[in-house]
Amino acid sequence: MKEYEEKYQETKAKHLVLWKDLISKIFDGVPTSQMTITDRSHIVRILHKIGSSEADNHTFMPAGGGDDLTDSVFSSEDGRIELNFSGNVLIVNPTKLSFHPIGENPEWWYFRLDTSSFNRSKVYEDQQDEETNTHQLIDESELHWSVHFNGEEVLELTSGEYEDRSLWEEGFLGYDEDGREIKMPDTARIVTRMINGGSFVIFPKYSLYNRNSATYDGRHNKVTNEEFASYIKDVVASLDKK
């Protein structure tokens, strides 16, 4: 255990230096106060830099849980962007990205991405209106729960063309007039449309915030930007007293 902890602390020290360097490169120096970005092109550029950096990050989701951001690009949906987590793609509607350099220790320097809600794709509503359907629909209660907490998960065939996610499991789109399977295009992938909006926070992967499993409860999304920053300031102040 001691050897593991020593190794962990070495890795942490290395990545916090990388995190500080990343911040300095993004803002041309480490800011001394909160920075707020509303331009979507600028937001995508910063998120791309975070995801592609050697400085490991961990991103906390609005409904709880988290993952490591690996990239961000513009979505085919107007005004929206994609957050990529090693192939797990979320489509969000960004309103602002803020950076909070709290305290002297970069492990508490974090980004907050605020996003707003947007319309469903109507994929599942359209299917429920059909009298017959070759493919089994997701159970209505399960779908409601999933959409409420996780967003709308759909199969994207080509840019902006969505179908029922269950088709992915079947491996084909249906049958042609000769009874042959209709193959999916090579561009087919699963995406989750975060239609409920909400806030994400991005911390260094080796931060104490990430090491505390209790923070996976989505607490950052239950309070405002200012309230969460105040909460982190209180945590840092209490640690400084020890």
Rosetta silent file (secondary structure, phi, psi, omega in degrees, C-alpha in Angstrom):
SEQUENCE: MKEYEEKYQETKAKHLVLWKDLISKIFDGVPTSQMTITDRSHIVRILHKIGSSEADNHTFMPAGGGDDLTDSVFSSEDGRIELNFSGNVLIVNPTKLSFHPIGENPEWWYFRLDTSSFNRSKVYEDQQDEETNTHQLIDESELHWSVHFNGEEVLELTSGEYEDRSLWEEGFLGYDEDGREIKMPDTARIVTRMINGGSFVIFPKYSLYNRNSATYDGRHNKVTNEEFASYIKDVVASLDKK
SCORE:     score description
SCORE:     0.000 S_00000001
   1 L     0.000  -40.604 -179.982    0.000    0.000    0.000 S_00000001
   2 H   -63.463  -42.348 -179.872    2.834    2.361    0.851 S_00000001
   3 H   -63.756  -41.103  178.344    4.518    1.666   -2.482 S_00000001
   4 H   -61.845  -44.529 -177.509    1.249    2.284   -4.326 S_00000001
   5 H   -65.676  -39.322  178.299    0.692    5.584   -2.511 S_00000001
   6 H   -63.028  -43.683  179.068    4.234    6.760   -3.237 S_00000001
   7 H   -63.837  -40.938  179.386    3.791    5.930   -6.918 S_00000001
   8 H   -61.502  -45.508 -178.525    0.418    7.673   -6.938 S_00000001
   9 H   -65.523  -34.819  176.464    1.866   10.839   -5.401 S_00000001
  10 H   -64.353  -46.156  179.428    4.697   10.870   -7.958 S_00000001
  11 H   -64.410  -40.920  179.085    2.222   10.570  -10.818 S_00000001
  12 H   -60.689  -47.714 -179.371   -0.006   13.204   -9.248 S_00000001
  13 H   -58.798  -42.293  179.513    2.866   15.687   -8.913 S_00000001
  14 H   -61.903  -46.099 -175.141    3.814   15.146  -12.564 S_00000001
  15 H   -75.431  -25.728  175.746    0.275   15.657  -13.837 S_00000001
  16 H   -71.292  -33.583  174.008   -0.394   18.729  -11.719 S_00000001
  17 H   -64.252  -43.699  178.313    2.664   20.361  -13.294 S_00000001
  18 H   -63.466  -37.769  178.945    1.247   19.411  -16.705 S_00000001
  19 H   -64.402  -43.607  178.819   -2.152   20.803  -15.699 S_00000001
  20 H   -63.157  -41.690  177.902   -0.603   24.114  -14.655 S_00000001
  21 H   -63.326  -40.022  178.809    1.324   24.266  -17.937 S_00000001
  22 H   -61.088  -46.328  179.567   -1.870   23.538  -19.864 S_00000001
  23 H   -60.096  -43.267 -179.231   -3.706   26.374  -18.138 S_00000001
  24 H   -62.429  -38.510  179.360   -0.823   28.728  -18.847 S_00000001
  25 H   -70.559  -39.281 -178.558   -0.863   27.805  -22.547 S_00000001
  26 H   -64.179  -42.997 -173.261   -4.633   28.185  -22.844 S_00000001
  27 H  -107.724    8.441 -177.922   -4.732   31.639  -21.257 S_00000001
  28 L    57.903   51.731 -176.079   -1.208   32.847  -22.051 S_00000001
  29 L   121.173  155.625 -179.268   -0.354   32.755  -18.357 S_00000001
  30 L   -80.582  119.760  179.342   -2.203   31.525  -15.276 S_00000001
  31 L   -64.068  153.194  177.786   -5.226   33.771  -14.569 S_00000001
  32 L  -101.376   -5.359  178.784   -5.616   35.153  -11.059 S_00000001
  33 L  -146.130  174.330 -177.087   -9.410   35.285  -11.209 S_00000001
  34 L   -58.495  137.700  174.803  -12.314   33.561  -12.911 S_00000001
  35 E  -114.002  136.955 -179.491  -12.299   33.525  -16.703 S_00000001
  36 E  -125.943  128.899 -179.365  -15.553   33.190  -18.657 S_00000001
  37 E  -120.102  128.264  178.720  -15.818   32.212  -22.325 S_00000001
  38 L  -115.358  -18.555  178.286  -19.093   32.392  -24.250 S_00000001
  39 L   -69.079  123.615 -172.386  -17.862   32.195  -27.848 S_00000001
  40 H   -67.872  -33.485  176.670  -18.560   28.624  -28.961 S_00000001
  41 H   -63.822  -41.401  178.488  -15.548   28.382  -31.260 S_00000001
  42 H   -66.489  -40.003  178.396  -13.327   29.414  -28.357 S_00000001
  43 H   -60.113  -46.339 -179.882  -15.076   26.912  -26.058 S_00000001
  44 H   -62.508  -42.395 -179.693  -14.430   24.067  -28.521 S_00000001
  45 H   -60.804  -43.707 -179.420  -10.771   25.046  -28.920 S_00000001
  46 H   -66.590  -45.252 -179.440  -10.206   25.025  -25.164 S_00000001
  47 H   -64.066  -35.680  176.041  -12.018   21.729  -24.634 S_00000001
  48 H   -63.161  -42.973  179.105  -10.028   20.186  -27.486 S_00000001
  49 H   -63.078  -40.202  179.009   -6.793   21.317  -25.839 S_00000001
  50 H   -64.056  -47.131 -176.572   -7.895   19.835  -22.514 S_00000001
  51 H   -67.152  -32.455 -177.106   -8.887   16.522  -24.082 S_00000001
  52 H   -94.645   -0.002 -177.110   -5.734   16.145  -26.168 S_00000001
  53 L   -76.099  155.000  172.296   -3.337   17.297  -23.445 S_00000001
  54 L   -68.515  -20.468  179.387   -0.836   15.092  -21.615 S_00000001
  55 L   -76.825  107.077 -177.869   -2.368   16.490  -18.434 S_00000001
  56 L   -63.568  138.161  177.900   -5.003   13.912  -17.523 S_00000001
  57 E  -119.245  166.905  168.550   -8.429   15.316  -16.686 S_00000001
  58 E  -138.527  128.503 -175.078  -11.614   13.940  -15.207 S_00000001
  59 E  -108.249  126.570 -178.400  -14.980   15.365  -16.199 S_00000001
  60 E   -95.791  129.903 -174.527  -17.984   15.136  -13.884 S_00000001
  61 L   -82.650  157.764 -179.288  -21.383   14.690  -15.544 S_00000001
  62 L   -58.440  -40.876 -175.672  -24.567   16.640  -14.720 S_00000001
  63 L   -92.848    3.959 -178.908  -26.482   13.614  -13.400 S_00000001
  64 L   114.378  162.393 -177.041  -23.501   12.087  -11.600 S_00000001
  65 L    81.400 -179.782 -179.300  -20.528    9.944  -12.518 S_00000001
  66 E  -168.231  169.608  179.783  -17.610   11.013  -14.631 S_00000001
  67 E  -160.245  168.902 -179.439  -15.164   10.173  -17.409 S_00000001
  68 L   -91.196  120.966  177.568  -11.980   11.503  -19.003 S_00000001
  69 L   -69.423  129.932 -179.822  -12.555   14.029  -21.791 S_00000001
  70 L  -113.829  -17.262  178.292  -10.504   13.101  -24.867 S_00000001
  71 E  -172.148  167.209  173.352  -11.705   15.623  -27.468 S_00000001
  72 E  -150.918  134.532  177.494  -14.301   18.185  -28.484 S_00000001
  73 E  -140.261  168.936  174.072  -15.484   19.236  -31.946 S_00000001
  74 E   -70.066  143.793  175.724  -18.475   21.045  -33.415 S_00000001
  75 L   -84.879  160.381  173.463  -21.587   18.915  -33.856 S_00000001
  76 L   -70.622  -17.401  176.003  -23.504   18.658  -37.114 S_00000001
  77 L   -78.718  130.214 -173.599  -26.415   20.096  -35.095 S_00000001
  78 L   -55.228  123.655  175.267  -26.406   23.869  -35.406 S_00000001
  79 L    81.103   -5.376 -177.735  -24.703   25.619  -32.478 S_00000001
  80 L  -102.932  162.927 -178.690  -23.998   22.414  -30.562 S_00000001
  81 E  -129.418  162.817  176.565  -20.739   20.687  -29.815 S_00000001
  82 E  -105.931  138.609  169.384  -19.552   17.152  -29.155 S_00000001
  83 E  -110.016  123.992 -176.537  -17.752   15.992  -26.045 S_00000001
  84 E  -108.656  127.418  178.414  -15.810   12.807  -26.706 S_00000001
  85 E  -120.334   78.128 -178.682  -14.917   10.408  -23.915 S_00000001
  86 L    52.229   46.480  177.321  -12.839    7.715  -25.659 S_00000001
  87 L   100.604  -17.852  175.015  -15.597    7.029  -28.172 S_00000001
  88 E   -87.450  107.995 -170.842  -18.534    7.836  -25.922 S_00000001
  89 E  -103.480  127.413  174.963  -19.920   10.955  -27.618 S_00000001
  90 E  -112.413  134.544  174.619  -22.212   13.491  -25.955 S_00000001
  91 E  -102.024  123.580 -176.196  -23.886   16.298  -27.913 S_00000001
  92 E  -128.471  161.738  179.061  -24.391   19.415  -25.787 S_00000001
  93 L  -112.492   89.873 -171.723  -25.666   22.961  -26.217 S_00000001
  94 E   -71.922  140.774  173.890  -22.965   25.128  -24.565 S_00000001
  95 E  -110.791  -39.854  175.003  -23.766   28.493  -23.019 S_00000001
  96 E  -162.106  154.714  173.952  -20.466   29.271  -21.312 S_00000001
  97 E  -120.702  125.792  179.223  -17.179   27.784  -20.159 S_00000001
  98 E  -121.408  147.308  177.333  -15.619   29.217  -17.017 S_00000001
  99 E  -115.802  135.462 -175.373  -12.222   28.606  -15.451 S_00000001
 100 E  -125.014  100.937  178.281  -11.721   28.870  -11.698 S_00000001
 101 E   -86.188   78.790 -174.419   -8.122   29.156  -10.384 S_00000001
 102 L   -90.160  123.749  179.548   -8.949   28.566   -6.718 S_00000001
 103 L    76.489 -176.319 -178.707   -6.022   28.596   -4.309 S_00000001
 104 L   -90.444  -20.931 -176.039   -2.355   28.117   -5.074 S_00000001
 105 L   -89.071  120.541 -176.620   -2.534   24.376   -5.737 S_00000001
 106 H   -63.819  -10.972  178.458   -3.482   23.558   -9.362 S_00000001
 107 H   -68.130  -14.396  178.004   -5.347   20.432   -8.275 S_00000001
 108 H  -105.458    8.236  176.621   -8.230   22.775   -7.376 S_00000001
 109 E   -87.767  119.049 -173.113   -8.156   24.703  -10.640 S_00000001
 110 E  -136.053  161.709  173.924  -11.165   23.559  -12.614 S_00000001
 111 E  -107.826  147.860  173.415  -13.345   24.334  -15.611 S_00000001
 112 E  -127.044  124.050  177.387  -17.129   24.438  -15.584 S_00000001
 113 E  -106.730  114.589  177.826  -19.118   23.963  -18.783 S_00000001
 114 E   -96.575  132.814 -179.240  -22.712   25.161  -18.554 S_00000001
 115 E  -129.021  155.573 -179.627  -25.131   23.838  -21.165 S_00000001
 116 L  -111.824  163.916 -177.773  -28.795   24.471  -21.933 S_00000001
 117 L   -74.886  159.867  175.107  -31.627   22.138  -22.895 S_00000001
 118 L  -151.693  174.965 -171.246  -32.750   21.500  -26.473 S_00000001
 119 L   -72.596  151.538  172.755  -35.364   19.493  -28.356 S_00000001
 120 L   -67.305  163.072  178.970  -35.541   15.728  -28.665 S_00000001
 121 L   -77.343  -17.737 -176.585  -34.808   14.147  -32.037 S_00000001
 122 L    73.814    8.646  178.478  -38.356   12.659  -32.128 S_00000001
 123 H   -56.623  -50.185 -175.114  -36.874    9.289  -33.110 S_00000001
 124 H   -77.147  -34.407  177.190  -38.706    7.408  -30.386 S_00000001
 125 H   -63.742  -42.877 -179.693  -41.896    9.469  -30.579 S_00000001
 126 H   -63.103  -38.742 -178.650  -42.128    8.823  -34.336 S_00000001
 127 H   -69.309  -35.307 -179.125  -41.684    5.104  -33.837 S_00000001
 128 H   -69.642  -20.183  178.615  -44.376    4.941  -31.191 S_00000001
 129 H   -80.714  -17.860 -178.573  -46.818    6.478  -33.690 S_00000001
 130 L   -74.580  143.787 -179.529  -46.264    3.660  -36.185 S_00000001
 131 L   -73.661  -35.477  177.995  -48.810    0.824  -36.160 S_00000001
 132 L  -128.913  152.660 -178.857  -46.157   -1.823  -36.816 S_00000001
 133 L  -152.357  122.754 -177.241  -42.463   -1.883  -36.098 S_00000001
 134 L   -67.566  -27.013 -175.650  -40.010   -4.621  -36.963 S_00000001
 135 L  -104.588  141.621 -179.364  -37.695   -3.646  -34.122 S_00000001
 136 L   -69.757  128.993  177.591  -38.533   -3.807  -30.412 S_00000001
 137 L   -77.944  153.617  173.337  -38.829   -0.373  -28.882 S_00000001
 138 L   -64.052  137.725  178.070  -37.158    0.472  -25.644 S_00000001
 139 L   -51.477  134.624 -172.815  -39.596    0.031  -22.771 S_00000001
 140 H   -57.937  -43.194 -178.959  -41.368    3.378  -22.262 S_00000001
 141 H   -68.327  -37.703  178.160  -40.572    3.659  -18.554 S_00000001
 142 H   -65.818  -40.885  179.004  -36.947    2.699  -19.151 S_00000001
 143 H   -63.023  -44.634 -179.857  -36.710    5.253  -21.950 S_00000001
 144 H   -60.141  -45.018 -179.778  -38.198    7.989  -19.754 S_00000001
 145 H   -63.401  -46.512 -177.259  -35.723    7.224  -16.957 S_00000001
 146 H   -62.332  -45.336 -179.175  -32.754    7.064  -19.328 S_00000001
 147 H   -65.437  -39.951 -178.002  -33.623   10.323  -21.101 S_00000001
 148 H   -63.260  -41.722 -174.758  -34.269   12.140  -17.813 S_00000001
 149 H   -96.500  -34.179 -171.132  -30.915   11.202  -16.285 S_00000001
 150 H  -114.515  -11.181 -175.139  -28.598   10.462  -19.182 S_00000001
 151 L    99.034 -177.522 -176.528  -29.986   12.239  -22.218 S_00000001
 152 E   -97.124  108.322 -179.139  -31.346   10.830  -25.465 S_00000001
 153 E   -89.017  122.569 -176.619  -29.186    7.976  -26.765 S_00000001
 154 E  -134.914  164.332  172.740  -29.623    7.459  -30.505 S_00000001
 155 E   -94.083  120.247  176.476  -27.975    5.779  -33.462 S_00000001
 156 E   -96.751  116.772 -179.810  -26.461    8.356  -35.822 S_00000001
 157 E   -81.479  -53.309  172.143  -26.248    6.948  -39.360 S_00000001
 158 E  -133.758  177.545 -176.009  -24.786   10.048  -41.015 S_00000001
 159 L   -51.973  114.844  175.754  -24.383   13.590  -39.715 S_00000001
 160 L    77.132    3.284  178.832  -27.644   14.538  -38.006 S_00000001
 161 E  -102.761  109.993 -171.953  -29.571   11.465  -39.247 S_00000001
 162 E  -111.691  148.203  175.820  -30.830    9.578  -36.204 S_00000001
 163 E  -137.942  174.543  178.230  -32.515    6.218  -35.644 S_00000001
 164 E   -59.416  131.979 -178.383  -33.507    4.020  -32.706 S_00000001
 165 L   -59.188  -28.647 -176.771  -30.463    3.044  -30.682 S_00000001
 166 H   -64.740  -20.753  177.267  -31.653   -0.613  -30.579 S_00000001
 167 H   -61.921  -30.188  179.869  -30.782   -0.997  -34.275 S_00000001
 168 H   -60.632  -39.356 -179.580  -27.123   -0.908  -33.270 S_00000001
 169 H   -68.290  -35.231 -179.273  -27.574   -4.148  -31.325 S_00000001
 170 H   -74.683  -27.852  174.179  -29.253   -5.834  -34.294 S_00000001
 171 L    88.050   -0.451  176.853  -26.396   -4.809  -36.581 S_00000001
 172 L  -153.282  168.616 -171.136  -28.477   -3.853  -39.610 S_00000001
 173 L   -94.286  -10.067 -176.430  -31.234   -1.409  -40.556 S_00000001
 174 L   143.859 -152.934 -177.858  -33.922   -3.788  -41.767 S_00000001
 175 E  -128.429  145.743  175.335  -34.586   -5.675  -44.995 S_00000001
 176 L   -84.013 -175.980 -175.318  -34.848   -4.610  -48.616 S_00000001
 177 L   -66.044  -16.593  178.054  -37.616   -5.734  -50.981 S_00000001
 178 L   -97.364    5.705  177.886  -35.706   -8.949  -51.689 S_00000001
 179 L    83.370   10.346  179.238  -35.426   -9.811  -48.017 S_00000001
 180 L   -90.573  147.140 -179.169  -31.738   -8.987  -47.755 S_00000001
 181 E   -65.092  138.468  175.363  -30.328   -7.175  -44.745 S_00000001
 182 L   -92.885  115.165 -175.784  -29.721   -3.449  -45.183 S_00000001
 183 L   -73.593  154.196  174.425  -26.247   -2.731  -43.859 S_00000001
 184 L   -79.065  149.083  174.624  -25.387    0.260  -41.727 S_00000001
 185 L   -68.182  157.157  179.566  -23.103    2.923  -43.209 S_00000001
 186 L   -62.338  -21.054 -178.170  -19.510    2.999  -41.979 S_00000001
 187 L   -81.178   -6.121 -175.915  -20.282    6.342  -40.342 S_00000001
 188 L   -60.775  138.579  178.780  -22.867    4.799  -37.976 S_00000001
 189 E  -160.202  162.962  175.453  -22.217    5.413  -34.275 S_00000001
 190 E   -93.083  131.986  174.356  -24.010    5.822  -30.953 S_00000001
 191 E  -131.345  153.367  175.900  -24.342    9.381  -29.616 S_00000001
 192 E  -115.173  119.434  179.686  -26.103   10.772  -26.571 S_00000001
 193 E   -89.506  112.231 -175.364  -27.950   14.044  -27.028 S_00000001
 194 L   -81.162   69.174 -171.438  -27.843   15.835  -23.659 S_00000001
 195 L   -68.177  -17.654 -179.148  -31.263   17.406  -24.194 S_00000001
 196 L   -84.943   -7.101 -175.697  -31.765   18.270  -20.525 S_00000001
 197 L    70.532 -157.735 -179.268  -28.757   20.584  -20.392 S_00000001
 198 E   119.590  177.515 -175.539  -26.817   20.842  -17.160 S_00000001
 199 E  -116.095  142.826  174.119  -23.294   21.556  -15.988 S_00000001
 200 E  -113.977  146.001  169.636  -20.035   19.633  -16.293 S_00000001
 201 E  -124.544  142.021 -176.701  -16.921   20.314  -14.236 S_00000001
 202 E  -119.433  115.865  178.570  -13.420   19.324  -15.322 S_00000001
 203 E  -113.650  162.070  169.251  -10.733   18.752  -12.695 S_00000001
 204 E   -57.762  140.787 -176.444   -7.207   17.379  -12.925 S_00000001
 205 L   -59.149  -32.800 -176.601   -7.533   13.579  -12.883 S_00000001
 206 L   -97.422   22.099  177.971   -5.301   13.295   -9.811 S_00000001
 207 L   -76.318  157.404  175.272   -7.101   15.965   -7.808 S_00000001
 208 H   -63.364  -30.441  179.723   -8.496   15.263   -4.357 S_00000001
 209 H   -61.440  -41.485  179.639  -11.901   16.154   -5.746 S_00000001
 210 H   -74.869  -30.716 -177.396  -11.728   13.215   -8.137 S_00000001
 211 H   -72.915  -19.586  178.637  -10.261   10.871   -5.538 S_00000001
 212 L   -87.842  107.552 -175.304  -13.289   11.411   -3.298 S_00000001
 213 H   -62.248  -21.551 -179.302  -15.976    9.052   -4.655 S_00000001
 214 H   -64.372  -24.022 -177.797  -18.717   11.099   -2.954 S_00000001
 215 H   -74.103   -4.658  178.038  -18.252   13.851   -5.549 S_00000001
 216 H   -77.812    6.437 -177.661  -19.725   11.536   -8.177 S_00000001
 217 H   -84.428    3.960  178.663  -23.191   12.548   -6.948 S_00000001
 218 L    73.337   25.912 -176.592  -23.421   15.440   -9.428 S_00000001
 219 H   -58.990  -31.632 -179.225  -23.332   18.056   -6.654 S_00000001
 220 H   -63.235  -27.018 -177.592  -21.871   20.654   -9.016 S_00000001
 221 H   -88.233   -4.602 -178.883  -25.052   20.529  -11.107 S_00000001
 222 H   -95.639   -4.106 -179.283  -27.320   21.099   -8.109 S_00000001
 223 L  -133.479  168.708  179.016  -25.955   24.575   -7.420 S_00000001
 224 L   -75.130  169.462  175.932  -25.052   27.674   -9.417 S_00000001
 225 H   -54.619  -47.931 -177.478  -21.624   28.442  -10.814 S_00000001
 226 H   -66.665  -40.597 -179.235  -20.976   30.899   -7.984 S_00000001
 227 H   -66.122  -39.104  179.130  -22.225   28.536   -5.268 S_00000001
 228 H   -69.045  -40.048  177.260  -20.018   25.696   -6.450 S_00000001
 229 H   -61.041  -40.308  177.892  -16.978   27.988   -6.630 S_00000001
 230 H   -64.040  -39.106  177.835  -17.712   29.108   -3.066 S_00000001
 231 H   -61.790  -45.998  179.381  -17.960   25.465   -1.996 S_00000001
 232 H   -65.730  -38.781  177.056  -14.548   24.665   -3.501 S_00000001
 233 H   -60.012  -40.880  178.887  -13.046   27.780   -1.882 S_00000001
 234 H   -65.239  -39.702  178.175  -14.297   26.568    1.511 S_00000001
 235 H   -62.888  -47.178 -179.723  -12.778   23.129    0.913 S_00000001
 236 H   -62.667  -42.116  179.822   -9.419   24.652   -0.038 S_00000001
 237 H   -62.773  -40.091 -179.662   -9.499   27.004    2.972 S_00000001
 238 H   -69.338  -34.257  177.607  -10.193   24.115    5.352 S_00000001
 239 H   -70.514  -35.285  179.514   -7.329   22.086    3.871 S_00000001
 240 H   -65.882  -25.204 -179.339   -4.953   25.045    4.205 S_00000001
 241 L   -77.545  -18.258 -176.297   -5.676   25.168    7.933 S_00000001
 242 L   -78.336    0.000    0.000   -4.507   21.592    8.462 S_00000001
